[in-house]
């Protein structure tokens, strides 16, 4: 259900027997209420005994309510549910290893049933874009799952959220094609960043009316070097994680480690670098570069004090995605405290994406994105019964 032109959200209240605001100590409120104003923002949150619901407001009730889920790394909307090459599979461009200029907004399809599928489970925000598979695959974006078409950059929360890089087997080529080794991959990436640094310095020296000819590839990497967007590096093996950390030290960009199957082997190094991790899907297959993955890595990252979030990731088989809430349940089943598991796909994910002031928690002034369930969200027998985005009901299918 999409918002029609000129239509405003209604004034609605959510009343839940257990309300996870994902603020403070993350503990839930017993018998909590969220008031969602007509502007799509939260007006007030608190105990039902303290927050009166104004007369005439629509009331939605649930056993459990949480902030709309934030999927910290996905390809949904770029990859589609039908699995038809060149019809709904836009996550890969294999014509070259270096393509930071490829924009996710130019391929995103918010009407794809895969986006609807995620929305019906309570996912209201996705960080989506080009999948790993080339040294520099392209750009990512952050968008609400109720947005059907990204016509203007402002239709997304972040039209340009990061540049996706792959280090390791996922980006290596065969039959003499480049890059064929890890050393070649890092050398190519370093050379491209050095060129981008030179381009940035040339821009700074040039007068406004004598700017150099535009270079879309360089402009994308200049945004990384200026700290405007992070470099999202998909790497799993310890040597590839180490290479990403060295590149960050050399060039000073914002780094987010993606997937990071071997992160449990490098906890001190990652913690010292102060770099966040968007952890591989807990049910990712332990093969190839992920052969050392562990279901307990999320718990170990938490114990080490390393900021992390969970993701649905990319799957080559139908239906092309996991649901990040399931990943949270698996992480909780393997040692991650339950509140922290929910945080990893709500408030912590929002913070890593730089959107903690808008999504991922229920507090006055935040976007009125709420997911409602008929039981514990981390249990597989529980159903998502209603989803609000900006105070509007975008799903009332029992999932």
Protein Blocks (a to p, Z undefined) as FASTA:
>chain_A
ZZdehiacdddddddfbdcehpajlpacehiaddddfkopafbgcdfklmccdehiacdd
dfbdcdddddfbdcehkacfkopghklpckbcckbfblfkbcfklmgcfkbmklmmmmmn
opabdcedddehifblbdcddddfkbmbafbfklpmblblbdcddedjklpceehiacfb
fklmmmmmmmmmmmmmmmmmmmmmpcfklcccddfklmmmmmmmnomaccddddfbfklm
mmmmmmmmmnopacddehjlmlmmmmmmmmmnopacddddfkbccehjllmgcfklmmmm
mmnopacdddebjafbdehiacfklmmmmmmmnopafklmmmmmmmmmmmmnopmmmgop
acehiacdddddfbdfkbckbccfbdceehiafbfcdZZ
